[in-house]
Amino acid sequence: MNLSYYPNPVTNALNIELPTGDNQIEVYNLTGMLLHQTTAAGGLFTHNMADYPAGMYLVTVMNGGKRAVLKVVK
């Protein structure tokens, strides 16, 4: 799956350009704790990370049986 996401490192908001169709988005910290889960249509998706502490996060995007894992630094 071809995704673009920015900025990285993120300060307040993470932007993800999603493929068309339904996308399942999950945000995890490095201990594996699920912090956020949502479904979004294709196009630009913005996730507010302002309240997250500094660190690394894994954002998974699932669409049509394909999964992408994005490494995001805050």
PyMOL commands that set and color helices and strands:
alter all, ss='L'
color gray80, all
select strands_A, chain A and resi 4-6+13-18+23-29+34-40+43-48+56-63+66-73
alter strands_A, ss='S'
color yellow, strands_A
deselect
rebuild
show_as cartoon
